[in-house]
Amino acid sequence: GQGRQQRALEEAGFWPLAQLVYMQRQVDRPTTAPTLGSGSIEVLHWSEANRRAFADAILASYEQTQDCPGLLGVRQIDDVIAGHMTTGRFDPRFWLVLRHEGEPVGVMLLNEVPQQQGFELVYLGVSVRFRRQGWARRMLQQGLALASTRGVLSIVLAVDHRNAPALRLYRGFGFQTTARKTAMVLTLK
């Protein structure tokens, strides 16, 4: 079982990063997306020209993070972005950054999972200054609306079990726990 696998990995030098909660939600009807880009909020979608804006938004969302804080500083931001791109099928239309006067507000990365006719919420994060203002909720609503227009059947995600705000958000949107697994990491020198 998982306990034997974890012990073998620990003997090989891996260490437990986090207990991940895997969640899923059916996309059963079209939903309306909130207006994200209004007033002083700018919405950017992925492009190489916007790479720095994505890097800045991801890094800003890591400050005081409750989602796998043990990963902080382990990988370079370009490696983080490349890793997110390889989860499922990357499509730049499903990646967005919100900015206020050039400052990162939040970031949402959705990738297609064609074999499941679904999306994976690869990453959702909000900068400290903009937390508790409903930005994560609005971005998630945007993602659900996008999924509903694409004929997606479900959205899956994984979140650190210690990240109570994210778990409340996802459960509030009807995501159900489907599995729990220990994430293991090997730091190469």
Backbone as a chain_set.jsonl record, in Angstrom:
{"seq": "GQGRQQRALEEAGFWPLAQLVYMQRQVDRPTTAPTLGSGSIEVLHWSEANRRAFADAILASYEQTQDCPGLLGVRQIDDVIAGHMTTGRFDPRFWLVLRHEGEPVGVMLLNEVPQQQGFELVYLGVSVRFRRQGWARRMLQQGLALASTRGVLSIVLAVDHRNAPALRLYRGFGFQTTARKTAMVLTLK", "coords": {"N": [[0.804, -1.18, 0.0], [0.193, 2.36, 0.235], [1.695, 3.156, 2.46], [3.926, 1.401, 2.518], [5.132, 2.114, 0.097], [5.763, 4.774, 0.665], [7.63, 4.492, 2.74], [9.701, 3.184, 1.347], [10.392, 5.173, -0.491], [11.262, 7.176, 1.285], [13.531, 5.891, 2.319], [15.088, 6.057, 0.08], [15.767, 8.686, 0.049], [13.781, 10.563, -0.373], [11.422, 12.969, 0.901], [8.464, 13.554, 2.86], [6.269, 15.869, 1.528], [3.646, 16.929, 1.609], [0.282, 16.148, 2.586], [-1.894, 15.477, 0.174], [-5.085, 16.494, -0.931], [-7.26, 15.234, -3.161], [-9.626, 16.453, -5.379], [-12.843, 16.706, -6.979], [-15.248, 18.001, -9.274], [-18.34, 17.937, -10.871], [-19.256, 19.302, -14.021], [-22.09, 20.47, -14.824], [-23.944, 22.194, -15.969], [-24.372, 25.138, -17.985], [-22.709, 28.036, -16.81], [-22.556, 31.412, -15.652], [-19.959, 33.649, -16.232], [-18.097, 35.767, -14.059], [-17.334, 39.247, -14.45], [-14.08, 39.854, -14.905], [-12.061, 41.572, -15.8], [-12.285, 44.664, -15.233], [-12.71, 48.137, -14.577], [-9.965, 48.941, -12.721], [-8.747, 46.517, -13.007], [-6.78, 44.332, -14.809], [-6.774, 41.743, -17.217], [-4.73, 39.167, -18.199], [-3.797, 36.767, -20.61], [-1.942, 33.721, -21.145], [1.104, 34.157, -22.825], [4.272, 34.218, -24.424], [5.179, 36.806, -24.24], [3.897, 37.626, -21.967], [5.05, 36.147, -19.976], [6.648, 37.065, -17.783], [4.735, 38.437, -16.241], [3.129, 36.29, -15.439], [5.001, 34.785, -13.993], [5.604, 36.639, -11.953], [3.063, 36.828, -10.729], [2.591, 34.213, -9.83], [4.765, 33.876, -8.058], [4.17, 35.955, -6.233], [1.84, 34.945, -5.143], [2.813, 32.871, -3.66], [3.738, 33.918, -1.296], [3.391, 33.653, 2.149], [2.015, 31.271, 1.794], [-0.243, 28.498, 2.191], [-0.255, 26.237, 0.857], [1.528, 23.587, 0.189], [4.031, 24.652, 1.374], [6.609, 23.732, 1.74], [7.778, 23.511, -0.726], [8.717, 25.949, -1.446], [11.244, 27.846, -2.864], [12.559, 25.601, -3.786], [12.409, 25.079, -6.489], [13.136, 26.806, -9.548], [11.336, 29.586, -10.941], [10.813, 29.427, -13.714], [10.989, 26.683, -14.094], [8.842, 25.873, -12.545], [6.68, 26.96, -14.003], [7.029, 25.574, -16.439], [6.55, 22.968, -15.522], [3.837, 23.182, -14.78], [2.757, 23.551, -17.301], [2.997, 21.054, -18.44], [1.14, 19.462, -17.263], [-1.587, 17.688, -18.03], [-3.239, 18.914, -20.993], [-1.89, 21.735, -22.244], [-3.241, 24.918, -22.904], [-3.102, 28.164, -23.91], [-5.312, 29.866, -23.666], [-6.627, 29.172, -21.381], [-5.223, 29.978, -19.218], [-4.75, 32.531, -16.902], [-3.916, 35.776, -15.653], [-4.528, 38.185, -13.191], [-4.21, 41.661, -12.807], [-3.617, 44.646, -10.95], [-3.103, 47.862, -11.583], [-0.597, 47.11, -12.619], [0.342, 45.462, -10.618], [0.463, 42.126, -9.374], [-2.569, 40.402, -8.864], [-3.893, 37.895, -8.871], [-3.703, 34.461, -10.051], [-4.722, 31.963, -12.345], [-4.547, 28.708, -13.496], [-5.607, 26.524, -15.825], [-5.728, 23.336, -17.266], [-6.462, 21.162, -19.987], [-7.832, 17.87, -19.687], [-8.001, 15.578, -21.693], [-8.598, 12.756, -21.883], [-10.405, 12.37, -19.867], [-12.406, 14.044, -20.484], [-12.238, 16.542, -19.274], [-11.111, 19.271, -17.135], [-8.148, 20.256, -15.433], [-7.586, 22.016, -12.536], [-4.791, 23.431, -12.3], [-3.347, 25.345, -10.937], [-4.167, 27.848, -8.596], [-3.943, 30.966, -7.291], [-3.593, 33.779, -5.068], [-2.333, 37.022, -4.508], [-0.973, 38.227, -1.416], [-1.855, 40.828, -0.591], [-4.328, 41.017, -1.848], [-5.913, 39.013, -0.911], [-8.797, 37.491, 0.61], [-10.726, 39.041, -0.572], [-12.375, 38.056, -2.438], [-11.256, 37.323, -4.886], [-10.159, 34.784, -5.578], [-12.488, 33.267, -5.599], [-13.895, 34.528, -7.715], [-12.16, 34.001, -9.87], [-12.286, 31.21, -9.894], [-15.015, 30.882, -10.484], [-14.939, 31.916, -13.064], [-13.362, 29.958, -14.289], [-15.068, 27.711, -14.048], [-17.221, 28.574, -15.616], [-15.963, 28.79, -18.083], [-15.296, 26.102, -18.47], [-17.868, 25.024, -18.677], [-18.741, 26.041, -21.103], [-17.135, 24.72, -22.838], [-17.888, 22.112, -22.973], [-16.925, 20.44, -21.052], [-16.806, 17.771, -18.715], [-15.985, 17.47, -16.06], [-14.049, 18.959, -13.38], [-10.898, 18.664, -11.934], [-8.652, 18.722, -9.113], [-5.835, 19.221, -6.903], [-4.988, 19.733, -3.52], [-3.192, 20.966, -0.715], [-3.721, 19.473, 2.409], [-3.566, 21.117, 4.603], [-4.339, 23.587, 3.821], [-6.656, 25.374, 4.651], [-8.304, 27.681, 3.838], [-8.421, 27.343, 1.004], [-9.56, 24.78, 0.815], [-12.098, 25.306, 1.939], [-13.09, 27.088, -0.004], [-13.159, 25.424, -2.341], [-14.862, 23.334, -1.509], [-17.144, 24.848, -1.072], [-17.853, 25.355, -3.654], [-18.765, 22.961, -4.461], [-16.929, 20.901, -4.877], [-15.8, 17.6, -4.372], [-14.043, 15.375, -2.226], [-11.915, 12.966, -3.582], [-9.694, 11.389, -3.245], [-6.8, 10.863, -1.144], [-3.412, 11.535, -0.846], [0.062, 11.138, -0.113], [2.423, 13.496, -0.964], [5.647, 13.186, -2.167], [9.046, 14.303, -2.122], [12.193, 14.689, -3.692], [15.076, 16.315, -3.189], [17.441, 17.483, -5.326], [20.884, 18.036, -5.367]], "CA": [[0.0, 0.0, 0.0], [0.869, 3.654, 0.198], [2.668, 3.211, 3.556], [5.143, 0.713, 2.072], [5.739, 2.948, -0.936], [6.333, 5.955, 1.302], [8.853, 4.076, 3.448], [10.735, 2.919, 0.335], [10.835, 6.468, -1.014], [12.037, 7.837, 2.338], [14.835, 5.222, 2.366], [15.827, 6.506, -1.099], [16.104, 10.092, 0.216], [12.621, 11.44, -0.536], [10.792, 13.391, 2.153], [7.043, 13.883, 2.655], [6.009, 17.29, 1.344], [2.299, 17.288, 2.044], [-0.838, 15.239, 2.351], [-2.721, 16.148, -0.826], [-6.492, 16.135, -1.049], [-7.685, 15.292, -4.562], [-11.041, 16.819, -5.399], [-13.458, 16.742, -8.303], [-16.583, 18.584, -9.362], [-18.974, 17.785, -12.18], [-19.688, 20.525, -14.693], [-23.353, 19.939, -15.311], [-24.793, 23.162, -16.665], [-23.664, 26.391, -18.27], [-22.721, 29.04, -15.747], [-22.158, 32.744, -16.093], [-18.657, 34.081, -15.709], [-18.044, 37.139, -13.569], [-16.459, 40.141, -15.199], [-12.82, 39.959, -14.17], [-11.316, 42.737, -16.246], [-13.102, 45.878, -15.217], [-12.101, 49.187, -13.758], [-8.504, 48.945, -12.689], [-8.243, 45.145, -13.091], [-6.365, 43.909, -16.143], [-6.7, 40.288, -17.381], [-3.751, 38.732, -19.194], [-3.719, 35.328, -20.886], [-0.571, 33.313, -21.361], [1.896, 34.282, -24.039], [5.669, 34.427, -24.019], [5.303, 38.219, -23.875], [3.337, 37.781, -20.613], [5.709, 35.198, -19.058], [7.069, 37.749, -16.555], [3.529, 38.708, -15.445], [2.739, 35.017, -14.817], [6.008, 34.474, -12.976], [5.395, 37.555, -10.824], [1.808, 36.494, -10.04], [2.786, 32.952, -9.106], [5.661, 34.14, -6.927], [3.446, 36.77, -5.247], [0.853, 34.099, -4.463], [3.531, 31.966, -2.759], [3.995, 34.581, -0.016], [2.522, 33.176, 3.223], [1.155, 30.215, 1.26], [-0.572, 27.326, 2.998], [-0.302, 25.126, -0.089], [2.857, 23.0, -0.015], [5.085, 25.637, 1.623], [7.916, 23.088, 1.674], [8.334, 23.638, -2.072], [9.24, 27.298, -1.669], [12.673, 27.937, -3.085], [13.121, 24.348, -4.271], [12.464, 25.134, -7.952], [13.132, 28.119, -10.188], [10.004, 29.894, -11.443], [10.643, 28.893, -15.07], [10.728, 25.25, -13.944], [7.465, 25.77, -12.043], [5.787, 27.216, -15.137], [7.155, 24.443, -17.368], [5.853, 21.84, -14.912], [2.393, 23.41, -14.902], [2.382, 23.39, -18.71], [2.996, 19.639, -18.82], [0.041, 18.772, -16.587], [-2.7, 17.694, -18.975], [-2.947, 19.576, -22.268], [-1.787, 23.179, -22.064], [-3.843, 25.812, -23.899], [-2.916, 29.492, -23.29], [-6.598, 30.529, -23.41], [-7.138, 28.768, -20.068], [-4.327, 30.517, -18.191], [-4.949, 33.967, -16.779], [-3.364, 36.571, -14.542], [-5.201, 39.455, -12.923], [-3.297, 42.676, -12.273], [-4.167, 45.947, -10.568], [-2.051, 48.864, -11.773], [0.649, 46.403, -12.839], [0.656, 44.581, -9.487], [-0.284, 40.868, -9.465], [-3.703, 40.134, -7.974], [-4.042, 36.45, -8.778], [-3.385, 33.659, -11.221], [-5.449, 30.695, -12.467], [-4.033, 27.882, -14.577], [-6.435, 25.353, -16.132], [-5.288, 22.543, -18.406], [-7.416, 20.14, -20.403], [-7.536, 16.463, -19.455], [-8.871, 15.041, -22.747], [-9.059, 11.383, -21.648], [-11.509, 12.423, -18.902], [-13.272, 15.137, -20.924], [-12.248, 17.463, -18.15], [-10.06, 20.248, -16.888], [-7.506, 20.22, -14.124], [-7.172, 23.3, -11.979], [-3.388, 23.163, -12.012], [-2.91, 26.285, -9.91], [-4.976, 29.029, -8.307], [-3.291, 31.676, -6.198], [-3.88, 35.202, -4.935], [-1.318, 37.774, -3.769], [-1.364, 38.516, -0.025], [-2.599, 42.09, -0.502], [-5.656, 40.9, -2.442], [-6.636, 37.878, -0.326], [-10.036, 37.758, 1.369], [-11.516, 40.038, -1.295], [-13.207, 37.347, -3.405], [-10.6, 37.1, -6.182], [-10.08, 33.344, -5.862], [-13.864, 32.874, -5.932], [-14.232, 35.017, -9.066], [-11.372, 33.258, -10.859], [-12.844, 29.86, -9.975], [-16.265, 31.016, -11.247], [-14.526, 32.076, -14.461], [-12.933, 28.635, -14.748], [-16.254, 26.857, -14.196], [-17.975, 29.064, -16.771], [-15.195, 28.389, -19.252], [-15.472, 24.652, -18.614], [-19.237, 24.723, -19.113], [-18.885, 26.383, -22.519], [-16.271, 23.826, -23.609], [-18.397, 20.753, -22.924], [-16.154, 19.69, -20.067], [-17.661, 17.038, -17.787], [-15.572, 17.638, -14.67], [-12.797, 19.646, -13.052], [-10.178, 18.017, -10.84], [-7.578, 19.517, -8.517], [-5.204, 18.693, -5.692], [-4.692, 20.827, -2.597], [-2.587, 20.582, 0.564], [-4.774, 19.325, 3.423], [-3.426, 22.19, 5.59], [-4.78, 24.842, 3.218], [-8.076, 25.496, 5.023], [-9.068, 28.607, 2.99], [-8.659, 26.743, -0.315], [-10.524, 23.682, 0.985], [-13.428, 25.924, 2.1], [-13.484, 27.602, -1.31], [-13.499, 24.334, -3.246], [-16.067, 22.653, -1.011], [-18.253, 25.766, -1.31], [-18.21, 25.24, -5.069], [-19.254, 21.607, -4.731], [-15.881, 19.903, -5.117], [-15.819, 16.488, -3.433], [-12.779, 14.66, -2.078], [-11.902, 11.662, -4.257], [-8.542, 10.616, -2.763], [-5.768, 11.551, -0.358], [-2.113, 10.906, -1.084], [1.219, 11.869, 0.373], [3.357, 13.942, -1.995], [7.034, 12.982, -1.75], [9.975, 15.131, -2.882], [13.627, 14.44, -3.594], [15.803, 17.535, -3.551], [18.738, 17.172, -5.925], [21.859, 19.101, -5.09]], "C": [[0.853, 1.253, 0.0], [1.923, 3.766, 1.295], [3.985, 2.565, 3.186], [5.881, 1.539, 1.027], [6.425, 4.161, -0.312], [7.623, 5.604, 2.026], [9.997, 3.832, 2.461], [11.267, 4.226, -0.237], [11.672, 7.215, 0.017], [13.431, 7.226, 2.456], [15.715, 5.656, 1.192], [16.151, 8.004, -1.046], [14.962, 11.068, -0.015], [12.101, 11.826, 0.845], [9.343, 13.776, 1.877], [6.835, 15.394, 2.621], [4.675, 17.685, 1.953], [1.351, 16.117, 1.837], [-1.753, 15.989, 1.387], [-4.131, 15.591, -0.821], [-6.848, 16.316, -2.521], [-9.188, 15.497, -4.572], [-11.541, 16.876, -6.838], [-14.847, 17.346, -8.196], [-17.098, 18.361, -10.772], [-19.324, 19.165, -12.725], [-20.964, 20.139, -15.422], [-24.236, 20.922, -16.058], [-23.983, 24.419, -16.956], [-23.8, 27.37, -17.105], [-22.222, 30.36, -16.317], [-20.849, 33.128, -15.431], [-18.755, 35.492, -15.173], [-17.159, 37.978, -14.487], [-15.19, 40.33, -14.379], [-12.067, 41.225, -14.535], [-12.207, 43.954, -16.32], [-12.429, 46.9, -14.321], [-10.601, 49.118, -13.848], [-7.908, 47.544, -12.767], [-7.996, 44.77, -14.548], [-6.275, 42.38, -16.154], [-5.713, 39.989, -18.507], [-3.863, 37.227, -19.367], [-2.28, 35.004, -21.245], [-0.094, 33.658, -22.768], [3.329, 34.461, -23.555], [5.886, 35.878, -23.587], [4.808, 38.476, -22.45], [3.992, 36.851, -19.589], [6.074, 35.867, -17.734], [5.866, 38.037, -15.656], [3.051, 37.435, -14.748], [3.716, 34.641, -13.719], [5.811, 35.347, -11.739], [4.147, 37.186, -10.027], [1.949, 35.203, -9.24], [3.654, 33.19, -7.879], [4.971, 34.97, -5.845], [2.442, 35.925, -4.472], [1.514, 33.105, -3.509], [3.776, 32.597, -1.389], [2.947, 34.153, 1.006], [1.579, 32.079, 2.754], [0.92, 29.105, 2.277], [-0.607, 26.082, 2.127], [1.123, 24.675, -0.402], [3.988, 24.009, 0.203], [6.49, 25.035, 1.574], [8.559, 23.161, 0.303], [8.965, 25.001, -2.333], [10.753, 27.272, -1.785], [13.324, 26.681, -3.62], [13.315, 24.383, -5.789], [12.504, 26.586, -8.42], [11.763, 28.344, -10.824], [9.791, 29.383, -12.866], [10.39, 27.392, -15.055], [9.303, 25.01, -13.436], [6.481, 25.931, -13.202], [5.834, 26.055, -16.122], [6.438, 23.208, -16.829], [4.351, 21.979, -15.019], [1.92, 23.199, -16.335], [2.267, 21.926, -19.121], [1.92, 18.822, -18.111], [-1.173, 18.829, -17.505], [-2.27, 18.316, -20.29], [-3.021, 21.078, -22.058], [-2.452, 23.909, -23.228], [-3.793, 27.207, -23.284], [-4.221, 30.23, -23.004], [-7.122, 30.247, -22.007], [-6.227, 29.188, -18.92], [-4.568, 32.013, -18.118], [-4.298, 34.526, -15.527], [-4.218, 37.816, -14.429], [-4.17, 40.4, -12.329], [-4.077, 43.947, -11.969], [-3.017, 46.943, -10.639], [-0.67, 48.214, -11.871], [1.054, 45.446, -11.735], [-0.157, 43.295, -9.594], [-1.384, 40.772, -8.414], [-3.814, 38.636, -7.768], [-3.74, 35.782, -10.1], [-4.209, 32.373, -11.181], [-4.934, 29.966, -13.696], [-4.917, 26.644, -14.706], [-5.832, 24.645, -17.333], [-6.354, 21.504, -18.723], [-6.903, 18.756, -20.023], [-8.439, 15.692, -20.427], [-9.416, 13.641, -22.471], [-10.219, 11.326, -20.652], [-12.554, 13.458, -19.295], [-13.398, 16.179, -19.818], [-11.134, 18.487, -18.2], [-9.409, 19.874, -15.564], [-7.182, 21.645, -13.74], [-5.753, 23.066, -11.473], [-2.886, 24.081, -10.907], [-3.889, 27.441, -9.811], [-4.326, 29.716, -7.114], [-3.592, 33.156, -6.249], [-2.763, 35.833, -4.104], [-1.861, 38.153, -2.39], [-2.254, 39.761, 0.063], [-4.049, 41.98, -0.978], [-6.451, 39.706, -1.905], [-7.836, 38.372, 0.474], [-10.858, 38.877, 0.74], [-12.357, 39.392, -2.393], [-12.561, 37.057, -4.748], [-10.496, 35.627, -6.528], [-11.455, 32.83, -6.283], [-14.225, 33.297, -7.359], [-13.443, 34.274, -10.14], [-11.912, 31.844, -11.016], [-14.179, 29.875, -10.723], [-15.965, 31.15, -12.735], [-14.124, 30.724, -15.043], [-14.105, 27.695, -14.964], [-17.085, 27.275, -15.404], [-17.275, 28.66, -18.061], [-15.372, 26.892, -19.515], [-16.855, 24.322, -19.158], [-19.44, 25.038, -20.587], [-18.072, 25.463, -23.415], [-16.772, 22.388, -23.624], [-17.635, 19.842, -21.985], [-17.105, 19.019, -19.08], [-17.284, 17.254, -16.332], [-14.286, 18.443, -14.583], [-12.199, 18.932, -11.849], [-9.096, 18.956, -10.339], [-6.985, 18.75, -7.357], [-4.805, 19.881, -4.834], [-4.11, 20.243, -1.307], [-3.682, 20.542, 1.627], [-4.705, 20.411, 4.498], [-3.961, 23.526, 5.086], [-6.292, 25.011, 3.427], [-8.846, 26.497, 4.159], [-9.389, 28.019, 1.612], [-9.674, 25.607, -0.212], [-11.937, 24.223, 1.161], [-13.956, 26.429, 0.763], [-13.963, 26.461, -2.204], [-14.754, 23.587, -2.794], [-17.303, 23.522, -1.231], [-18.726, 25.755, -2.75], [-18.623, 23.82, -5.446], [-18.195, 20.582, -5.072], [-15.937, 18.862, -3.999], [-14.45, 15.824, -3.398], [-12.895, 13.292, -2.743], [-10.753, 10.779, -3.781], [-7.669, 11.51, -1.897], [-4.473, 10.788, -0.577], [-1.016, 11.783, -0.502], [2.113, 12.216, -0.809], [4.764, 13.83, -1.429], [7.956, 13.778, -2.676], [11.399, 14.652, -2.642], [14.328, 15.699, -4.058], [17.181, 17.123, -4.067], [19.678, 18.337, -5.694], [22.649, 19.421, -6.317]], "O": [[2.066, 1.208, -0.207], [2.951, 4.41, 1.086], [5.049, 3.102, 3.494], [7.106, 1.651, 1.066], [7.531, 4.53, -0.708], [8.606, 6.34, 1.936], [11.134, 4.23, 2.716], [12.473, 4.365, -0.443], [12.683, 7.824, -0.333], [14.407, 7.945, 2.667], [16.941, 5.628, 1.291], [16.742, 8.54, -1.983], [15.146, 12.276, 0.129], [12.31, 11.113, 1.826], [9.023, 14.265, 0.793], [7.182, 16.103, 3.566], [4.584, 18.649, 2.714], [1.594, 15.225, 1.024], [-2.323, 17.02, 1.745], [-4.342, 14.382, -0.721], [-6.75, 17.418, -3.06], [-9.929, 14.811, -3.869], [-10.77, 17.066, -7.779], [-15.526, 17.222, -7.176], [-16.378, 18.572, -11.749], [-19.648, 20.08, -11.968], [-20.921, 19.553, -16.504], [-25.189, 20.511, -16.72], [-23.02, 24.723, -16.251], [-24.866, 27.505, -16.504], [-21.546, 30.394, -17.346], [-20.663, 32.951, -14.227], [-19.428, 36.334, -15.768], [-16.326, 37.44, -15.216], [-15.225, 40.9, -13.288], [-11.495, 41.88, -13.664], [-12.811, 44.236, -17.355], [-11.671, 46.551, -13.416], [-10.03, 49.223, -14.933], [-6.697, 47.383, -12.614], [-8.88, 44.876, -15.397], [-5.759, 41.784, -15.208], [-5.849, 40.495, -19.621], [-4.007, 36.492, -18.389], [-1.498, 35.885, -21.602], [-0.806, 33.469, -23.754], [3.559, 34.816, -22.399], [6.675, 36.151, -22.683], [5.244, 39.427, -21.801], [3.534, 36.776, -18.448], [5.835, 35.295, -16.671], [5.963, 37.896, -14.437], [2.616, 37.485, -13.598], [3.308, 34.225, -12.634], [5.846, 34.853, -10.612], [4.161, 37.222, -8.796], [1.479, 35.114, -8.106], [3.312, 32.751, -6.781], [5.169, 34.713, -4.658], [2.216, 36.158, -3.285], [0.843, 32.552, -2.638], [4.0, 31.877, -0.415], [1.748, 34.278, 0.756], [0.463, 31.965, 3.259], [1.777, 28.815, 3.113], [-0.947, 24.997, 2.598], [1.83, 25.321, -1.175], [4.816, 24.204, -0.687], [7.463, 25.765, 1.384], [9.755, 22.904, 0.168], [9.668, 25.185, -3.327], [11.45, 26.746, -0.918], [14.526, 26.68, -3.887], [14.261, 23.797, -6.315], [11.97, 27.477, -7.76], [11.098, 27.381, -11.206], [8.688, 28.946, -13.196], [9.662, 26.878, -15.904], [8.643, 24.057, -13.85], [5.559, 25.13, -13.358], [4.791, 25.598, -16.59], [5.791, 22.484, -17.586], [3.657, 21.006, -15.316], [0.808, 22.722, -16.559], [1.524, 21.595, -20.045], [1.806, 17.618, -18.338], [-1.728, 19.904, -17.733], [-1.099, 18.261, -20.665], [-4.076, 21.623, -21.735], [-2.249, 23.559, -24.391], [-4.388, 27.422, -22.227], [-4.235, 31.138, -22.174], [-7.961, 30.988, -21.496], [-6.444, 28.79, -17.776], [-4.589, 32.693, -19.144], [-4.153, 33.853, -14.507], [-4.586, 38.428, -15.431], [-3.369, 40.02, -11.476], [-5.057, 44.277, -12.638], [-2.075, 46.875, -9.85], [0.299, 48.698, -11.287], [2.014, 44.692, -11.896], [-1.353, 43.355, -9.878], [-1.158, 41.027, -7.231], [-3.829, 38.156, -6.634], [-3.548, 36.437, -11.124], [-4.376, 31.766, -10.123], [-4.889, 30.522, -14.792], [-4.968, 25.814, -13.798], [-5.463, 25.292, -18.314], [-7.06, 21.03, -17.833], [-5.699, 18.501, -20.035], [-9.505, 15.212, -20.042], [-10.571, 13.359, -22.788], [-10.939, 10.329, -20.605], [-13.483, 13.724, -18.533], [-14.49, 16.63, -19.474], [-10.346, 18.562, -19.143], [-10.03, 19.262, -14.695], [-6.581, 22.391, -14.514], [-5.545, 22.571, -10.366], [-2.106, 23.669, -10.049], [-4.377, 27.946, -10.822], [-4.177, 29.114, -6.05], [-3.818, 33.724, -7.318], [-2.305, 35.252, -3.12], [-3.061, 38.372, -2.224], [-3.292, 39.736, 0.724], [-4.901, 42.763, -0.558], [-7.543, 39.421, -2.395], [-7.876, 39.51, 0.943], [-11.598, 39.577, 1.431], [-12.982, 40.092, -3.19], [-13.238, 36.593, -5.665], [-10.726, 35.256, -7.678], [-11.565, 32.044, -7.224], [-14.793, 32.512, -8.118], [-13.983, 33.952, -11.198], [-11.992, 31.328, -12.131], [-14.448, 28.973, -11.515], [-16.658, 30.566, -13.569], [-14.506, 30.389, -16.164], [-14.137, 26.959, -15.95], [-17.595, 26.424, -16.133], [-17.921, 28.237, -19.019], [-15.574, 26.475, -20.656], [-16.997, 23.439, -20.005], [-20.231, 24.372, -21.256], [-18.292, 25.427, -24.626], [-16.138, 21.526, -24.232], [-17.693, 18.618, -22.107], [-18.092, 19.62, -18.656], [-18.15, 17.228, -15.456], [-13.546, 18.591, -15.555], [-12.891, 18.635, -10.876], [-8.674, 19.871, -11.047], [-7.55, 17.763, -6.888], [-4.345, 20.904, -5.342], [-4.498, 19.158, -0.873], [-4.481, 21.473, 1.732], [-5.674, 20.613, 5.23], [-4.027, 24.493, 5.846], [-7.089, 24.818, 2.51], [-9.972, 26.189, 3.769], [-10.503, 28.179, 1.113], [-10.554, 25.486, -1.064], [-12.882, 23.669, 0.6], [-15.124, 26.225, 0.432], [-15.058, 26.531, -2.763], [-15.608, 23.25, -3.614], [-18.38, 23.011, -1.539], [-19.871, 26.105, -3.035], [-18.809, 23.518, -6.625], [-18.531, 19.486, -5.519], [-16.101, 19.204, -2.828], [-13.776, 15.724, -4.423], [-13.848, 12.552, -2.5], [-10.823, 9.555, -3.898], [-7.784, 12.735, -1.914], [-4.437, 9.56, -0.503], [-1.151, 13.003, -0.413], [2.515, 11.334, -1.568], [5.039, 14.324, -0.335], [7.681, 13.911, -3.869], [11.761, 14.262, -1.532], [14.181, 16.101, -5.212], [17.974, 16.506, -3.356], [19.286, 19.497, -5.818], [23.519, 20.291, -6.281]]}, "num_chains": 1, "name": "protein.A"}
